[in-house]
Amino acid sequence: MGKAKAILYALLAAGFYAVSVPCSKVLLEHVGPTTMAALLYLGAGVGIGVLSLFGRREARARLDRRDLPFVVGMIVLDIAAPIFLMLGIRYGSSSNASLLGNFEIVATTLIALAVFHEAVSRRLWAAIALITLSSALLSLEGTDSFRFSYGSLLVLLATVCWGFENNCTRKISSKSTYEIVVLKGVFSGLGSLSIAFLRRETMPGLGDIVLALLLGFVAYGLSIFLYVRAQSALGAAKTSAYYAVAPFIGVFLSFVFLGERLTGVYLIALAVMVAGAALVAVDTLRRS
C-alpha cells in the first residue's frame, strides 16, 4: 500500500471514531457503561465479519500460533480500554473526553519507542510535552481547583490501554485485517459483556441495543479496519499521529449537538493541544 493511501485510511479511521464519544454520551443515559463497551465491540466484530463475506479476498496471511501473545494482549486491552472510556464519559463531559483522547498519541509513541524501538524525533518529543500539558489542564476539575477529575483520569487510563493495544496490533497488522478486527470485536465484546453481567447492569431495550451495535460497526469496526491497514504501512507512532484529528472532530460534534460549554481552562488546553497535534502532523509529513 502506498503512503498516500495509508494516510487517507488513517484520517478516515479518525473521522469514523470521532462520532463515538458524543453518540455514546447520549446512549449512556439508557445503557450501562460496561454493556455499552461490549455492544460497541460486538457491533464492530459482527459488522466487519459480515462485510468480509462480501468483500474481496485478502492477499494477506492468516494469523498463526506465533501471533497468539499479541492477539491475547490486544483482546484483553480492548476489554479494559472502552470500559474506562465509557465510565469517563459518564462522569465527565463528551468534549473533554474527546480532547483527552489525544493522550493516546503520547502512550502509543512512548511504548513504540521503549518496547519496539521506533524512532522519535525532537518535534515529536515537543508534541508529546504539549499534549501531556494539555491533558493535565483538561483533567483539572475547575479553574479554582487543583484536584483531578475522576472522569478525566478514567479517560486517560483508557488511552494508556489503547497505547499498549496499538503496539500489539502493530505487530500483527500485516496479517488478515478482517481476521484481526473480527477477533478483536467479538472476543473483546464478549469479555466486556461478561463483566457487565457480573456487575449486574440492567440490559437496555432492543432499540438502544441496535443503535449501540450500529455505532460500534461504524465508529469501531470501520475505524479499526482502516487503522490496522494504515498501521501496516506507516507504523504505530505515525498512524496515531494522523489519527490525532479524531478528538477535534469529536469536540466539534459535542459543542454542536450536545451544547457543551467552553471554559477558560478548556480554551487554553485546546490551544496547547492544537499546537501539539500540529507538531505531530509536521513531523510525520517531513519524515514520510
N, C-alpha and C positions, 0 to 999 in steps of 0.2 A: 504493500500500500504506500502511495506517495505521501509526503508530509503535509501537503495542502489538504488532501482528503482527510487525513488523520486529524488535522486541526479543526476542520469542519465538523467531524464527528464529535470531537471534544466540546465544541461550542453548542451543538445540538443537544448533547447529553446534559449540558448545564441548563439549557432552556427548558428541557423536559422536567429536570429535577426541581427547578425553581418553583414550579406550581405546587409542589408537595407541601411546603410549610404552611402557606396561608390556607390552602384547602384542608389540610389536616387540622388546623386550628378550629375550623368550622365543624368538622366531623367529630372532633374530640368532645363536643358538647353532648354527643349521643353515644360515643364509643369509648370504651376504656383504653388507656394508653398502650397497654401490652397487647390487647386484642387488635388495636389499630396497627401496631407494628407488624403483627402476624398477618393481617389481611393485606397490607401493602406488599409484603414479600411474597405471599401466596399469589396475589394478583400478578406480580412480576414473573414468577416461575411458571404458572399455568399459562399466562398470556404468551410468553415467549415460546413455551412448549408447543402451543397451538400454531404459532407463527412459523415454527420450524417445519411443520408438516407441509406448508405451502411455499416456503422459501427455497432458494436454490441450494443444492447440496454444497456443503463447505469443503474446500480443498485444504482442510486442516486436520491434524492428527487428533485422535480422541485422547482423553485423559487416561493415564495408566497408574500403576501402583506407586511409581516414583513421585507422582504429584499429590499423593494422599495427604502428607503433612500440611501442604499449602491449602488443599481443599477443606480439610477439617478446620484449620485456622480461620479461613475465610468464612465458613458457616458459623462458627462459634462467635466470631466478632460481629457478624451480621445479625446475630440474635441480640447481642448486648447493645450495639450502637443505636438501632432505631427505637428501642425501648427507652434508653436515656434521652433520645431526642424528643419522643412524644411526651415524656414526663416534663422535659424542659419547656416545650411549647405550652403544655397545660398550665405550668406555674409561671410562665413569663409571656412576653409579647411575641407575636409572629415575626415582626420586623427585626427585633433583637436577635431572635434565633436564626433568622436568615443571614444576617450580617456576621454573627459569630461562626457561621459555617465556614468562613474563610480560614479559620484556625486549622482546618483540615490540611491546608497547604503547608503550614508550619510542621504539623505532625508527620505528614507524608514525606516531606523533604528531609527532615532530620532523621527519620527512620531509614529512608533510602540512602542517606549518607552513612549513618552508623552501621547499618546491617548489610546493605547491598553495595556500598561504596560508589554511589552515583556522585558525579561532580557537582559541587555547589559554588557558584561564583560570588564575588563580593556584592554584586547587585542583589542577588538572591538572599544573602545574609542580611542586607539592609532591609529588604522587603519583609523578611521574617521578623526583624525587630519592630518594624512599623505595624505589622499585623498583630503581633503579640501585644504591643502597647494599646492598640485599638480594642482588642479583645478584653484587656484588663479594664479599660474605661467602660465598655459595654456591660461588664459584669458587676459594676457598682450599682447599688440599689437606688441611689439618688444623688443629687448634687451636694447634699449636706451629709452624706453617709459614706463611710469607708468600709461598710460591711458588704460582702459579696452576695449577689443574688443567687438563691438556691436554683432557680430555673436556668440561669446562665451557666452555672457550674455543671449542671447536668448536660447542657448542650455541648460545652467544651469537652466533657468526658466522652460524649458521642463522637466528636471529631477526632479524638485521640484513637478511639477504637477503629474508626474508619481509616485513619492514617496507617495503622498496622494492617488493616484489611486490604487497603490499596496495594501495599507492597507484597502481600501474599498473592493477590490476584495477578500482579505484575509478573510473578514467576511462572504463571501458567497461561498468560494472555495469548501466547502463540498457538494454544490448543483450541478446540472447538468452542466458539463463543456461545452457541446455543446450549451446549452441554454445561458450560460454566454458569450461565445465567439461570438455567432450569434448576441445577443443583443448589445454587445459592438461594434462589427464591423459595423453592419447595421446602428444603430442609431447614432453612432459617425461619421460614414462616411457621412450620410445624413446631419448631423449638419454642418460638415465642408464644404460639397458641397453647402449648403445654404449660408454660409459665402462667399464662392468663387463666387457665383452668385451676391451677394450684392457688392463684391469688383470688379465685372465685369472683372474677369480674363477670358482670352481667352481659350476656350476649346481646348485641344490638338487633334491631329489626332488619328484615330482609332488604329493605330499600337502602339502609345505611351500609349493609354488608356489600351490596352490589356496587355502590358508589366508591367504597374503600378499595374494592378489588380493581375497579376500572382505574382509579387514581394510581394504584400500585403498578398496574400494567404500563401506564404512560410515564409516570414520574420515576419509577424504579426500574421496571423491566426494560423499556426502550432506552432509558438513560444509561443503565448498567451495560446493556448490549453495545451501545455506541462508545461508551467509556472504555470498555475492555478492548474493542477494536482499535481505538486511538492509542491505548497504552502499548500495544504490541509494536507500534511504530515510533512512538515518542518517548516512552519510558514513564515511570510513575511520577517523578517530580514535574516534568514538563506538562504532562496531561493534566495534573492537578492545577497547574498554573493557568491554563486556558479555562479550566472548569471554574476558576475564580469569579467568572461573571455571574454565576448562578445566584449567590447571595444578593447581589444588587438588583437582579430581576425580582427575586423574592421580596425584597424590601419595597420595591415599587408596587408590586401587587398588593402587599399588606396595607400600604397607605391608601391605595385607590379603592380596594374592595372591602377592607376591614376598618378603614378610618382611623388607624393608629396614629397617635400624635407624635410630633418631633419635640425632643427636649434639647436643651443646650449641650449637655454632655453627649447626647446621641449625635448631634450635628458635628461636634469635634471629632468623635470616634469615627464617624462616616468619612470625614475629610482625611483622617490618618489612614483609614482602611483603603480608600481610593488611591492614595499615594503608594501604599504598599502593593496593591494589586497592579498598578501601573508599572512599578519597577519589575514585578514578576513578568508582565507581558513584554516589556522592553528586553529583559534578559533572555527570555525564551526566543523572541524573534531574532535577536542578534546572533544567537548560538545555533539557530535552525539551519 
